[in-house]
Amino acid sequence: MTWSRIVGTGGYLPPKVVTNDDLAKRMDTSDEWIRARTGIRQRHVADPSQASSDLAAEASRAALAASGVSAAQIDLIIIATATPDYVFPSTACIMQAKLGAKGCAAFDIQAVCSGFVYALAIADNLIRSGQHRCALVVGSEVYSRILDWNDRGTAVLFGDGAGAVILKADSRPGILGSVLHADGSYADILSVPGNVCGGKIVGSPFLKMDGQAVFKFAVKVLDEVARETLARCGLTVADVDWLIPHQANVRILEATAKKIGLDRSKLVVTVDQHANTSAASVPLALDLAIRDGRIKPGHKVMLQGVGGGFTWGASLVEM
C-alpha cells in the first residue's frame, strides 16, 4: 500500500514585526485589549516588494533543505492562498519558476484559512493514487494587503507568512486520514466581498468579519471534524500527541482542545507570535514545533483548519 509522508517542513516570516503597541499608535486599541481578546502580541508584515509567491518560495526552500529533496524531484506543487500574486497565473506557477522546478503540475487552491489542510488532503490522495511521488504543499498569505488598518476589529488579528511541507510516497503510514467540509450559507460572516470588473474594484477589497459568529462556528466544527477524522482512522483522542488547529485566536484554540478532550499541554500555539496567517498558520506551527523538538518521529498530530466559505477540515498525520 502506498502512503504519503511528510519528510520536511519549512516556514518563513517577513522581517518586519508589528507589535500591539505599534498598532495602538495608529488606531483606538491597546496591547492589553488585543491580548485579552485574542492572545496576540505581534505579527509579521510583508514588505511592499514581497508577494505571496516570494514568501512561499522562502518557506519552500527551507522545506526542501530539511527534506534533502531537490526542486527537480518535485512533481506536484499546490499553494493554498487567499492572497495570490495575480488574478492569474497561479501563485504556484509563479513560485515554481522561482524555485527552478520546471514541468511539474502546479496550481492554487482557495479555501481561506482551511486552505493548507485542503491542499494536504489533495496532495495525499494524488500520491496514494500513484499519479505523483513527491509533492510540495504550501500555505502562503499577505493578509496585510486586504485589511482596513483603521478597523481594530480585524486589522489587529492578522499577519503575513508562509509554511511548507514536502510529501513523498512511502510504504509507511504518514497522512492517516483527512476530512473536508464546506457550507456556503455562512459566507457572509467572514469574507472579502469585492472583485475587479472593468478595471475597477466592485464591492469592498477589505476583510469583513462577524467575530462572535465565527468563534461559535469554529469551535463547533473543529470539535466535530477532529472526531470524524479519528473515527475514519480507527483511532481515539487518546492517540493524539499534538493538536495544531488554525491559529486564529487563543480562546478558539483553548476552547477547541477542551471540547475535544485534549490537555492544554498538547496544543501547539503560535498565534501570540504570528497572529492569524490564514492558510500559512498550520504549516508554520507544524514547522516550529518540529524544529523546537516538541514533535518527534512517531507522534500523531491532528492538523485542523476553519475559515471563510465557510470551510473546515482536518488531517491526522503520523510523523
C-alpha contacts under 8 A as a table, 3 or more apart, distances in Angstrom:
res1	aa1	res2	aa2	distance
1	M	171	S	6.20
2	T	127	I	7.74
2	T	128	R	5.39
2	T	129	S	7.94
2	T	130	G	7.74
2	T	169	A	6.38
2	T	170	D	5.84
2	T	171	S	5.32
2	T	172	R	7.73
3	W	124	D	7.66
3	W	127	I	7.28
3	W	128	R	5.57
3	W	169	A	5.71
3	W	170	D	5.22
3	W	171	S	5.87
3	W	172	R	6.32
3	W	173	P	5.52
3	W	174	G	6.18
3	W	175	I	7.00
4	S	124	D	5.74
4	S	127	I	6.23
4	S	128	R	6.58
4	S	167	L	5.92
4	S	168	K	5.32
4	S	169	A	4.55
4	S	170	D	5.68
4	S	173	P	7.06
4	S	174	G	5.48
4	S	175	I	5.95
5	R	167	L	5.27
5	R	168	K	5.42
5	R	169	A	6.45
5	R	170	D	6.40
5	R	172	R	7.64
5	R	173	P	6.88
5	R	174	G	4.18
5	R	175	I	6.13
5	R	318	E	7.88
5	R	319	M	7.42
6	I	9	T	7.58
6	I	165	V	6.47
6	I	166	I	5.65
6	I	167	L	4.60
6	I	168	K	6.63
6	I	174	G	6.75
6	I	175	I	7.87
6	I	319	M	6.80
7	V	66	A	7.81
7	V	67	S	5.29
7	V	165	V	7.51
7	V	166	I	5.71
7	V	167	L	6.07
7	V	168	K	6.80
8	G	63	A	5.11
8	G	64	L	6.67
8	G	65	A	7.76
8	G	66	A	5.00
8	G	67	S	4.17
8	G	68	G	7.93
8	G	165	V	5.65
8	G	166	I	5.21
8	G	167	L	7.64
9	T	62	A	7.00
9	T	63	A	4.25
9	T	64	L	7.62
9	T	66	A	6.40
9	T	67	S	7.33
9	T	163	G	7.54
9	T	164	A	5.60
9	T	165	V	4.35
9	T	166	I	6.43
9	T	283	P	7.66
9	T	286	L	7.73
9	T	287	D	5.41
10	G	59	A	4.90
10	G	60	S	6.18
10	G	61	R	7.34
10	G	62	A	4.58
10	G	63	A	4.02
10	G	64	L	7.74
10	G	66	A	7.31
10	G	163	G	5.74
10	G	164	A	5.13
10	G	165	V	6.40
10	G	283	P	7.84
10	G	284	L	7.38
10	G	287	D	5.71
11	G	58	E	7.44
11	G	59	A	4.37
11	G	60	S	7.55
11	G	62	A	6.72
11	G	63	A	7.49
11	G	161	G	7.73
11	G	162	A	5.70
11	G	163	G	4.24
11	G	164	A	6.18
11	G	283	P	7.32
11	G	284	L	5.36
11	G	287	D	6.29
11	G	288	L	7.82
12	Y	55	L	6.30
12	Y	56	A	7.62
12	Y	58	E	5.99
12	Y	59	A	4.87
12	Y	161	G	5.82
12	Y	162	A	5.24
12	Y	163	G	6.36
12	Y	284	L	7.71
13	L	44	H	6.31
13	L	55	L	7.45
13	L	160	D	6.88
13	L	161	G	4.68
13	L	162	A	6.63
14	P	17	V	7.74
14	P	44	H	5.74
14	P	45	V	6.01
14	P	46	A	5.19
14	P	47	D	7.35
14	P	55	L	7.57
14	P	160	D	7.08
14	P	161	G	6.52
15	P	44	H	6.85
15	P	45	V	7.61
15	P	46	A	7.56
16	K	44	H	5.57
16	K	45	V	5.56
16	K	46	A	6.76
16	K	47	D	7.46
17	V	42	Q	6.75
17	V	43	R	5.78
17	V	44	H	4.54
17	V	45	V	6.35
18	V	22	D	6.00
18	V	23	L	7.25
18	V	42	Q	5.65
18	V	43	R	5.42
18	V	44	H	6.04
18	V	45	V	6.93
19	T	22	D	5.09
19	T	23	L	6.61
19	T	41	R	6.19
19	T	42	Q	4.22
19	T	43	R	6.50
20	N	23	L	5.11
20	N	24	A	6.26
20	N	30	S	6.51
20	N	31	D	4.82
20	N	34	I	7.09
20	N	40	I	7.94
20	N	41	R	5.90
20	N	42	Q	5.84
20	N	156	V	7.57
21	D	24	A	4.95
21	D	25	K	6.68
21	D	30	S	6.38
21	D	31	D	5.63
22	D	25	K	5.49
22	D	26	R	7.34
23	L	26	R	5.44
23	L	27	M	6.21
23	L	29	T	7.25
23	L	30	S	7.62
23	L	156	V	7.39
24	A	27	M	5.34
24	A	28	D	6.20
24	A	29	T	5.02
24	A	30	S	5.13
24	A	31	D	7.24
26	R	150	N	7.72
27	M	149	W	7.87
27	M	150	N	6.09
27	M	151	D	7.74
27	M	152	R	6.77
28	D	152	R	7.04
29	T	33	W	6.43
29	T	34	I	7.28
29	T	152	R	6.74
30	S	33	W	5.16
30	S	34	I	6.30
31	D	34	I	5.33
31	D	35	R	6.03
31	D	41	R	7.22
32	E	35	R	5.30
32	E	36	A	5.91
33	W	36	A	5.42
33	W	37	R	6.44
34	I	37	R	5.46
34	I	38	T	5.88
34	I	39	G	6.96
34	I	40	I	6.47
34	I	41	R	7.63
34	I	156	V	7.17
35	R	38	T	5.27
35	R	39	G	4.26
35	R	40	I	5.19
35	R	41	R	6.22
36	A	39	G	6.09
37	R	249	N	7.97
37	R	251	R	7.67
38	T	157	L	7.59
38	T	249	N	4.83
38	T	250	V	5.61
38	T	251	R	6.57
39	G	249	N	6.52
39	G	250	V	5.27
39	G	251	R	7.52
39	G	271	V	7.03
39	G	272	D	5.42
40	I	43	R	7.81
40	I	157	L	7.40
40	I	249	N	7.55
40	I	250	V	7.76
40	I	271	V	5.88
40	I	272	D	3.98
40	I	273	Q	6.64
40	I	274	H	7.63
40	I	275	A	5.65
41	R	272	D	5.12
41	R	273	Q	6.11
41	R	275	A	7.71
42	Q	272	D	6.57
42	Q	273	Q	5.44
42	Q	274	H	6.32
42	Q	275	A	6.57
43	R	158	F	7.01
43	R	159	G	4.98
43	R	160	D	7.39
43	R	273	Q	6.16
43	R	274	H	4.62
43	R	275	A	5.23
44	H	159	G	5.37
44	H	160	D	5.56
44	H	161	G	7.16
44	H	274	H	6.33
45	V	142	V	7.57
45	V	144	S	6.43
45	V	159	G	5.94
45	V	160	D	5.27
45	V	161	G	7.94
46	A	49	S	7.87
46	A	50	Q	5.94
46	A	51	A	7.82
46	A	142	V	6.63
46	A	144	S	7.45
46	A	160	D	6.12
46	A	161	G	7.81
47	D	50	Q	5.33
48	P	51	A	7.73
50	Q	53	S	7.98
50	Q	54	D	5.81
50	Q	55	L	7.07
51	A	54	D	5.28
51	A	55	L	6.68
51	A	84	P	7.79
51	A	85	D	5.80
51	A	142	V	6.97
52	S	55	L	5.27
52	S	56	A	6.05
52	S	81	T	7.83
52	S	83	T	6.80
52	S	84	P	6.05
52	S	85	D	5.92
52	S	91	T	7.12
52	S	140	S	5.64
52	S	141	E	5.53
52	S	142	V	5.96
52	S	162	A	7.92
53	S	56	A	4.90
53	S	57	A	5.95
53	S	84	P	7.69
53	S	85	D	6.67
53	S	91	T	5.60
53	S	92	A	7.21
53	S	94	I	6.47
53	S	95	M	5.07
53	S	140	S	7.45
54	D	57	A	5.13
54	D	58	E	6.44
54	D	95	M	7.12
55	L	58	E	5.31
55	L	59	A	6.40
55	L	140	S	6.51
55	L	141	E	7.84
55	L	161	G	6.36
55	L	162	A	5.58
56	A	59	A	5.20
56	A	60	S	5.95
56	A	95	M	7.03
56	A	138	V	6.55
56	A	139	G	7.21
56	A	140	S	5.48
56	A	162	A	5.41
56	A	163	G	7.03
56	A	164	A	7.41
57	A	60	S	4.96
57	A	61	R	6.09
57	A	95	M	5.91
57	A	98	K	6.86
57	A	99	L	6.66
58	E	61	R	5.25
58	E	62	A	6.48
58	E	162	A	7.99
59	A	62	A	5.20
59	A	63	A	6.31
59	A	138	V	7.91
59	A	162	A	5.91
59	A	163	G	5.45
59	A	164	A	5.60
60	S	63	A	4.98
60	S	64	L	6.06
60	S	136	L	7.45
60	S	138	V	7.29
60	S	163	G	7.50
60	S	164	A	5.48
60	S	165	V	7.40
61	R	64	L	5.07
61	R	65	A	6.14
61	R	99	L	7.74
62	A	65	A	5.13
62	A	66	A	6.18
63	A	66	A	5.06
63	A	67	S	6.14
63	A	164	A	6.09
63	A	165	V	5.83
63	A	166	I	6.40
64	L	67	S	5.18
64	L	68	G	5.95
64	L	69	V	5.24
64	L	70	S	6.27
64	L	71	A	7.19
64	L	166	I	6.94
65	A	68	G	5.29
65	A	69	V	6.83
65	A	70	S	7.91
67	S	166	I	6.97
69	V	73	Q	6.53
69	V	74	I	7.87
70	S	73	Q	5.42
70	S	74	I	7.20
71	A	74	I	5.52
71	A	99	L	6.51
71	A	100	G	6.76
71	A	101	A	5.27
72	A	75	D	7.92
72	A	100	G	7.56
72	A	101	A	5.35
72	A	102	K	7.52
73	Q	134	C	6.89
74	I	77	I	7.36
74	I	101	A	7.07
74	I	104	C	6.93
74	I	133	R	7.97
74	I	134	C	5.22
74	I	135	A	5.71
74	I	136	L	6.67
75	D	103	G	7.86
75	D	104	C	4.60
75	D	105	A	6.33
75	D	132	H	6.29
75	D	133	R	6.78
75	D	134	C	5.65
75	D	135	A	6.06
76	L	104	C	5.54
76	L	105	A	4.86
76	L	106	A	5.90
76	L	123	A	7.82
76	L	132	H	6.81
76	L	134	C	6.55
76	L	135	A	4.62
76	L	136	L	6.20
77	I	92	A	6.45
77	I	96	Q	7.60
77	I	104	C	7.34
77	I	105	A	6.18
77	I	106	A	4.53
77	I	107	F	6.54
77	I	135	A	5.82
77	I	136	L	4.82
77	I	137	V	6.01
77	I	138	V	7.95
78	I	92	A	6.28
78	I	106	A	5.83
78	I	107	F	5.28
78	I	108	D	5.60
78	I	109	I	7.18
78	I	119	A	6.31
78	I	123	A	7.55
78	I	135	A	7.76
78	I	136	L	6.42
78	I	137	V	5.01
78	I	138	V	6.32
79	I	91	T	7.00
79	I	92	A	5.51
79	I	107	F	6.53
79	I	108	D	4.74
79	I	109	I	6.34
79	I	116	F	7.84
79	I	119	A	7.15
79	I	137	V	5.98
79	I	138	V	4.70
79	I	139	G	5.75
79	I	140	S	7.10
80	A	108	D	5.69
80	A	109	I	4.98
80	A	110	Q	5.96
80	A	111	A	7.27
80	A	112	V	7.63
80	A	115	G	4.89
80	A	116	F	5.54
80	A	119	A	6.31
80	A	137	V	7.87
80	A	138	V	6.07
80	A	139	G	4.71
80	A	140	S	6.48
80	A	279	A	6.08
81	T	84	P	6.02
81	T	108	D	6.99
81	T	109	I	6.67
81	T	110	Q	5.84
81	T	111	A	7.65
81	T	112	V	6.52
81	T	115	G	6.72
81	T	139	G	6.03
81	T	140	S	5.49
81	T	141	E	5.81
81	T	279	A	6.08
82	A	110	Q	5.81
82	A	111	A	7.37
82	A	112	V	5.32
82	A	141	E	6.72
82	A	279	A	7.68
83	T	140	S	7.92
83	T	141	E	5.61
83	T	142	V	5.98
83	T	143	Y	6.67
84	P	87	V	7.10
84	P	90	S	7.18
84	P	91	T	5.65
84	P	141	E	7.70
85	D	88	F	7.92
85	D	90	S	7.61
85	D	91	T	5.82
86	Y	89	P	6.45
86	Y	90	S	7.07
86	Y	91	T	7.29
87	V	90	S	7.45
88	F	91	T	7.76
89	P	93	C	6.63
89	P	94	I	7.12
90	S	93	C	5.32
90	S	94	I	6.52
90	S	107	F	6.03
90	S	108	D	5.89
91	T	94	I	5.04
91	T	95	M	6.05
91	T	107	F	7.44
91	T	108	D	6.49
92	A	95	M	5.14
92	A	96	Q	5.93
92	A	106	A	5.42
92	A	107	F	5.20
92	A	108	D	5.82
93	C	96	Q	4.94
93	C	97	A	6.56
93	C	106	A	5.65
93	C	107	F	6.60
94	I	97	A	5.50
94	I	98	K	6.68
95	M	98	K	4.91
95	M	99	L	6.25
96	Q	99	L	5.21
96	Q	100	G	6.15
96	Q	101	A	5.38
96	Q	102	K	6.75
96	Q	106	A	7.34
97	A	100	G	4.96
97	A	101	A	6.28
97	A	102	K	6.75
98	K	101	A	7.90
101	A	104	C	7.02
109	I	115	G	6.74
109	I	118	Y	7.94
109	I	119	A	6.85
110	Q	115	G	6.04
111	A	114	S	5.38
111	A	115	G	4.36
111	A	118	Y	7.12
111	A	307	G	7.15
111	A	308	G	7.23
111	A	309	G	7.02
111	A	311	T	6.32
112	V	115	G	5.22
112	V	278	S	6.37
112	V	279	A	6.04
112	V	307	G	5.53
112	V	308	G	5.80
112	V	309	G	7.53
112	V	311	T	7.69
113	C	116	F	7.42
113	C	246	H	6.94
113	C	277	T	7.96
113	C	278	S	4.21
113	C	279	A	4.48
113	C	280	A	7.85
113	C	281	S	7.91
113	C	305	G	5.97
113	C	306	V	5.63
113	C	307	G	4.41
113	C	308	G	6.92
113	C	311	T	7.96
114	S	117	V	5.62
114	S	118	Y	6.27
114	S	246	H	7.50
114	S	278	S	7.60
114	S	279	A	6.11
114	S	304	Q	7.39
114	S	305	G	4.01
114	S	306	V	4.82
114	S	307	G	5.49
114	S	311	T	6.15
114	S	312	W	5.57
114	S	313	G	6.52
115	G	118	Y	5.07
115	G	119	A	6.03
115	G	139	G	7.00
115	G	278	S	7.97
115	G	279	A	5.05
115	G	305	G	7.32
116	F	119	A	4.98
116	F	120	L	5.99
116	F	137	V	7.56
116	F	138	V	6.77
116	F	139	G	5.40
116	F	279	A	5.27
116	F	280	A	7.00
116	F	282	V	7.07
116	F	283	P	7.33
116	F	305	G	7.52
117	V	120	L	5.07
117	V	121	A	6.20
117	V	303	L	7.09
117	V	304	Q	6.63
117	V	305	G	6.13
117	V	313	G	6.35
117	V	314	A	6.22
117	V	315	S	6.57
118	Y	121	A	5.26
118	Y	122	I	6.30
118	Y	180	L	6.83
118	Y	313	G	7.03
119	A	122	I	5.12
119	A	123	A	6.17
119	A	137	V	6.56
119	A	138	V	7.88
120	L	123	A	5.20
120	L	124	D	6.01
120	L	137	V	6.41
120	L	315	S	7.96
121	A	124	D	5.04
121	A	125	N	6.22
121	A	178	S	6.06
121	A	315	S	7.23
122	I	125	N	5.29
122	I	126	L	6.28
123	A	126	L	5.10
123	A	127	I	6.18
123	A	135	A	6.57
123	A	137	V	7.41
123	A	167	L	7.82
124	D	127	I	5.24
124	D	128	R	6.09
124	D	167	L	7.67
124	D	175	I	6.94
125	N	128	R	5.00
125	N	129	S	6.04
126	L	129	S	5.19
126	L	130	G	6.57
126	L	131	Q	5.63
126	L	132	H	5.89
127	I	130	G	5.21
127	I	131	Q	5.93
127	I	132	H	4.79
127	I	133	R	5.55
127	I	134	C	7.42
127	I	135	A	7.93
127	I	168	K	7.57
127	I	169	A	6.10
128	R	131	Q	7.69
128	R	169	A	7.30
129	S	132	H	7.67
130	G	133	R	6.93
132	H	135	A	7.32
133	R	168	K	5.70
133	R	169	A	5.16
134	C	166	I	7.10
134	C	167	L	5.63
134	C	168	K	4.46
134	C	169	A	6.50
135	A	166	I	5.75
135	A	167	L	5.02
135	A	168	K	6.44
136	L	164	A	7.03
136	L	165	V	5.97
136	L	166	I	4.81
136	L	167	L	6.43
137	V	164	A	5.63
137	V	165	V	5.40
137	V	166	I	6.46
137	V	167	L	7.56
138	V	162	A	7.08
138	V	163	G	5.73
138	V	164	A	4.25
138	V	165	V	6.53
138	V	280	A	7.44
138	V	283	P	7.65
139	G	162	A	5.52
139	G	163	G	5.40
139	G	164	A	6.41
139	G	279	A	4.75
139	G	280	A	4.17
139	G	281	S	7.65
139	G	283	P	6.91
140	S	160	D	7.85
140	S	161	G	5.95
140	S	162	A	4.13
140	S	163	G	6.52
140	S	279	A	6.21
140	S	280	A	5.03
141	E	160	D	5.50
141	E	161	G	5.73
141	E	162	A	6.37
141	E	277	T	6.42
141	E	278	S	6.77
141	E	279	A	6.77
141	E	280	A	6.36
142	V	145	R	6.09
142	V	159	G	7.20
142	V	160	D	4.67
142	V	161	G	6.81
142	V	277	T	7.98
143	Y	146	I	5.47
143	Y	147	L	6.62
143	Y	158	F	6.51
143	Y	159	G	6.11
143	Y	160	D	5.81
143	Y	277	T	7.24
143	Y	278	S	8.00
144	S	147	L	5.53
144	S	158	F	7.21
144	S	159	G	6.39
144	S	160	D	6.61
146	I	192	V	7.81
146	I	205	P	6.24
146	I	206	F	4.86
146	I	207	L	6.01
147	L	154	T	7.14
147	L	155	A	5.68
147	L	206	F	5.24
147	L	207	L	5.75
148	D	151	D	5.53
148	D	154	T	7.53
148	D	155	A	6.20
148	D	206	F	5.85
148	D	207	L	7.30
149	W	152	R	7.24
149	W	155	A	5.34
150	N	155	A	7.32
151	D	154	T	5.87
151	D	155	A	5.77
152	R	155	A	5.35
152	R	156	V	5.79
153	G	156	V	6.79
153	G	157	L	7.67
154	T	157	L	5.52
154	T	158	F	7.36
154	T	207	L	7.36
154	T	208	K	7.43
154	T	209	M	7.22
155	A	158	F	6.31
157	L	248	A	7.59
157	L	249	N	8.00
157	L	275	A	5.80
157	L	276	N	5.89
158	F	274	H	7.97
158	F	275	A	5.17
158	F	276	N	4.41
158	F	277	T	5.89
158	F	278	S	7.84
159	G	274	H	6.19
159	G	275	A	5.41
159	G	276	N	5.68
159	G	277	T	5.06
160	D	274	H	7.81
160	D	277	T	5.47
161	G	277	T	6.11
161	G	280	A	6.11
161	G	281	S	7.87
161	G	284	L	7.95
162	A	277	T	7.91
162	A	280	A	4.83
162	A	281	S	7.67
162	A	283	P	7.70
162	A	284	L	6.66
163	G	280	A	5.23
163	G	281	S	7.31
163	G	282	V	7.62
163	G	283	P	4.62
163	G	284	L	4.64
163	G	287	D	7.36
164	A	283	P	5.92
164	A	284	L	7.54
165	V	283	P	7.17
170	D	173	P	7.39
173	P	176	L	6.39
173	P	318	E	6.84
174	G	317	V	5.64
174	G	318	E	4.83
174	G	319	M	6.36
175	I	178	S	7.71
175	I	315	S	7.01
175	I	316	L	6.12
175	I	317	V	4.51
175	I	318	E	6.29
176	L	233	C	6.29
176	L	315	S	7.43
176	L	316	L	5.50
176	L	317	V	5.61
176	L	318	E	6.79
177	G	229	T	6.47
177	G	232	R	6.74
177	G	233	C	5.91
177	G	315	S	5.73
177	G	316	L	5.60
177	G	317	V	7.50
178	S	229	T	5.99
178	S	313	G	7.31
178	S	314	A	5.55
178	S	315	S	4.19
178	S	316	L	6.46
179	V	225	V	6.81
179	V	228	E	7.24
179	V	229	T	5.80
179	V	313	G	5.37
179	V	314	A	5.47
179	V	315	S	6.61
180	L	311	T	7.78
180	L	312	W	6.08
180	L	313	G	4.22
180	L	314	A	6.68
181	H	311	T	5.83
181	H	312	W	5.31
181	H	313	G	5.88
182	A	309	G	6.61
182	A	310	F	5.48
182	A	311	T	4.18
182	A	312	W	6.14
183	D	186	Y	6.27
183	D	187	A	7.87
183	D	309	G	6.53
183	D	310	F	5.22
183	D	311	T	6.50
184	G	187	A	5.27
184	G	309	G	5.35
184	G	310	F	5.65
185	S	188	D	7.73
185	S	310	F	7.61
186	Y	189	I	5.97
186	Y	190	L	7.87
186	Y	308	G	7.97
186	Y	309	G	6.57
186	Y	310	F	5.55
187	A	190	L	6.15
187	A	191	S	6.53
187	A	308	G	6.38
187	A	309	G	4.95
187	A	310	F	5.78
188	D	191	S	6.22
188	D	209	M	7.92
189	I	208	K	7.52
189	I	209	M	5.38
189	I	210	D	5.01
189	I	211	G	7.85
189	I	213	A	6.77
189	I	214	V	6.65
189	I	308	G	7.66
190	L	207	L	7.39
190	L	208	K	5.72
190	L	209	M	4.42
190	L	210	D	6.49
190	L	214	V	7.39
190	L	307	G	7.67
190	L	308	G	5.13
190	L	309	G	7.49
190	L	310	F	7.85
191	S	207	L	5.76
191	S	208	K	5.43
191	S	209	M	6.64
191	S	308	G	6.07
191	S	309	G	7.68
192	V	204	S	6.61
192	V	205	P	5.95
192	V	206	F	5.47
192	V	207	L	4.50
192	V	208	K	6.00
193	P	203	G	5.84
193	P	204	S	5.38
193	P	205	P	6.66
193	P	206	F	7.50
193	P	207	L	7.60
193	P	208	K	7.74
194	G	201	I	6.64
194	G	202	V	5.40
194	G	203	G	4.17
194	G	204	S	4.55
194	G	205	P	5.13
194	G	206	F	7.82
195	N	201	I	5.68
195	N	202	V	5.30
195	N	203	G	6.61
195	N	204	S	7.77
195	N	205	P	7.26
196	V	199	G	6.23
196	V	200	K	5.51
196	V	201	I	4.67
196	V	202	V	5.87
197	C	200	K	5.39
197	C	201	I	6.37
197	C	202	V	6.40
201	I	204	S	7.33
201	I	205	P	7.16
204	S	207	L	8.00
209	M	214	V	7.67
210	D	213	A	5.57
210	D	214	V	6.20
211	G	214	V	5.16
211	G	215	F	6.15
212	Q	215	F	5.12
212	Q	216	K	6.39
213	A	216	K	5.39
213	A	217	F	6.15
214	V	217	F	5.19
214	V	218	A	5.84
215	F	218	A	5.25
215	F	219	V	6.34
215	F	252	I	6.48
216	K	219	V	5.61
216	K	220	K	6.36
217	F	220	K	5.29
217	F	221	V	6.24
218	A	221	V	5.47
218	A	222	L	5.91
218	A	252	I	7.29
218	A	306	V	6.31
219	V	222	L	5.33
219	V	223	D	6.26
219	V	252	I	6.16
219	V	255	A	6.64
219	V	256	T	5.34
220	K	223	D	5.55
220	K	224	E	6.42
220	K	256	T	7.90
221	V	224	E	4.92
221	V	225	V	5.90
221	V	306	V	7.95
221	V	312	W	7.14
222	L	225	V	5.31
222	L	226	A	6.09
222	L	245	P	7.92
222	L	256	T	6.55
222	L	304	Q	6.94
222	L	305	G	7.63
222	L	306	V	7.23
222	L	312	W	7.37
222	L	313	G	7.63
223	D	226	A	5.34
223	D	227	R	6.45
223	D	256	T	6.09
223	D	259	K	6.37
223	D	260	I	5.50
224	E	227	R	5.34
224	E	228	E	6.17
225	V	228	E	4.89
225	V	229	T	5.99
225	V	312	W	7.76
225	V	313	G	6.21
225	V	314	A	6.23
226	A	229	T	5.20
226	A	230	L	6.24
226	A	260	I	7.50
226	A	302	M	7.47
226	A	304	Q	7.63
226	A	314	A	6.29
227	R	230	L	5.13
227	R	231	A	6.13
227	R	236	T	7.87
227	R	237	V	7.72
227	R	260	I	7.63
228	E	231	A	5.14
228	E	232	R	6.23
229	T	232	R	5.06
229	T	233	C	6.33
229	T	314	A	6.63
229	T	315	S	6.90
229	T	316	L	6.96
230	L	233	C	5.08
230	L	234	G	6.06
230	L	235	L	5.03
230	L	236	T	5.77
230	L	237	V	7.24
230	L	316	L	7.45
231	A	234	G	4.95
231	A	235	L	6.00
231	A	236	T	7.16
232	R	235	L	7.78
235	L	239	D	6.36
236	T	239	D	5.49
236	T	240	V	7.41
237	V	240	V	5.51
237	V	260	I	7.40
237	V	261	G	7.11
237	V	262	L	7.13
238	A	241	D	7.90
239	D	300	K	7.07
240	V	243	L	7.26
240	V	299	H	7.78
240	V	300	K	5.34
240	V	301	V	6.11
240	V	302	M	6.80
241	D	266	K	6.38
241	D	299	H	5.81
241	D	300	K	5.27
241	D	301	V	5.94
242	W	266	K	4.82
242	W	267	L	5.96
242	W	268	V	6.99
242	W	295	I	7.60
242	W	299	H	7.62
242	W	300	K	6.61
242	W	301	V	4.77
242	W	302	M	6.28
243	L	257	A	7.54
243	L	266	K	6.07
243	L	267	L	4.95
243	L	268	V	6.21
243	L	301	V	5.87
243	L	302	M	4.88
243	L	303	L	6.40
244	I	247	Q	7.98
244	I	267	L	6.32
244	I	268	V	5.38
244	I	269	V	7.49
244	I	282	V	6.49
244	I	285	A	7.04
244	I	286	L	7.17
244	I	301	V	7.19
244	I	302	M	5.98
244	I	303	L	4.93
244	I	304	Q	6.28
245	P	253	L	6.57
245	P	268	V	7.88
245	P	282	V	6.67
245	P	302	M	7.69
245	P	303	L	5.75
245	P	304	Q	4.41
245	P	305	G	6.04
246	H	253	L	7.92
246	H	278	S	7.41
246	H	281	S	5.94
246	H	282	V	5.51
246	H	303	L	7.86
246	H	304	Q	5.80
246	H	305	G	4.84
246	H	306	V	6.53
247	Q	250	V	7.38
247	Q	253	L	7.19
247	Q	269	V	7.02
247	Q	270	T	6.69
247	Q	271	V	5.19
247	Q	275	A	7.18
247	Q	276	N	5.58
247	Q	277	T	7.42
247	Q	278	S	7.65
247	Q	281	S	5.63
247	Q	282	V	6.90
248	A	252	I	7.15
248	A	253	L	7.68
248	A	271	V	6.57
248	A	275	A	6.96
248	A	276	N	4.81
248	A	277	T	7.92
248	A	278	S	7.68
249	N	252	I	5.32
249	N	253	L	6.42
249	N	271	V	6.61
249	N	275	A	7.85
249	N	276	N	7.43
250	V	253	L	4.97
250	V	254	E	6.13
250	V	269	V	7.45
250	V	271	V	6.73
250	V	272	D	7.69
251	R	254	E	5.22
251	R	255	A	5.95
252	I	255	A	5.14
252	I	256	T	5.98
253	L	256	T	5.19
253	L	257	A	6.30
253	L	267	L	7.77
253	L	269	V	7.78
254	E	257	A	5.20
254	E	258	K	6.14
254	E	264	R	6.88
254	E	267	L	7.82
255	A	258	K	5.13
255	A	259	K	6.08
256	T	259	K	5.15
256	T	260	I	6.11
257	A	260	I	5.20
257	A	261	G	6.05
257	A	262	L	5.10
257	A	263	D	6.82
257	A	264	R	6.63
257	A	267	L	6.98
258	K	261	G	5.03
258	K	262	L	5.90
258	K	263	D	7.00
258	K	264	R	7.49
259	K	262	L	7.77
262	L	266	K	6.69
262	L	267	L	7.86
263	D	266	K	5.67
263	D	267	L	7.36
264	R	267	L	5.36
268	V	285	A	6.86
268	V	289	A	7.21
269	V	272	D	7.27
269	V	285	A	7.14
270	T	273	Q	5.50
270	T	274	H	6.05
270	T	275	A	7.47
270	T	285	A	6.04
271	V	274	H	5.08
271	V	275	A	4.40
271	V	276	N	6.12
272	D	275	A	5.90
274	H	277	T	6.87
276	N	281	S	6.55
277	T	280	A	5.29
277	T	281	S	4.94
278	S	281	S	5.57
278	S	307	G	7.84
279	A	282	V	6.93
280	A	283	P	5.81
280	A	284	L	6.00
281	S	284	L	5.21
281	S	285	A	6.13
282	V	285	A	5.19
282	V	286	L	6.12
282	V	303	L	6.90
282	V	304	Q	7.43
282	V	305	G	7.52
283	P	286	L	4.92
283	P	287	D	6.00
284	L	287	D	5.19
284	L	288	L	6.22
285	A	288	L	5.17
285	A	289	A	6.17
286	L	289	A	5.28
286	L	290	I	6.21
287	D	290	I	5.22
287	D	291	R	6.11
288	L	291	R	5.15
288	L	292	D	6.09
289	A	292	D	5.33
289	A	293	G	6.27
289	A	294	R	5.31
289	A	295	I	5.65
290	I	293	G	5.26
290	I	294	R	6.00
290	I	295	I	4.84
290	I	296	K	6.80
291	R	294	R	7.76
292	D	295	I	7.97
293	G	296	K	6.49
295	I	299	H	6.42
295	I	319	M	7.90
296	K	299	H	5.71
296	K	319	M	6.89
297	P	318	E	7.80
297	P	319	M	4.93
298	G	318	E	5.89
298	G	319	M	5.09
299	H	318	E	5.72
299	H	319	M	5.51
300	K	316	L	6.81
300	K	317	V	5.54
300	K	318	E	4.45
300	K	319	M	6.40
301	V	316	L	5.75
301	V	317	V	5.13
301	V	318	E	6.34
301	V	319	M	7.52
302	M	314	A	6.87
302	M	315	S	5.92
302	M	316	L	4.59
302	M	317	V	6.36
303	L	314	A	5.44
303	L	315	S	5.19
303	L	316	L	6.27
303	L	317	V	7.54
304	Q	312	W	7.54
304	Q	313	G	5.81
304	Q	314	A	4.30
304	Q	315	S	6.61
305	G	311	T	7.87
305	G	312	W	5.35
305	G	313	G	5.43
305	G	314	A	6.35
306	V	310	F	7.41
306	V	311	T	5.61
306	V	312	W	4.15
306	V	313	G	6.65
307	G	310	F	5.69
307	G	311	T	5.31
307	G	312	W	6.40
308	G	311	T	6.01
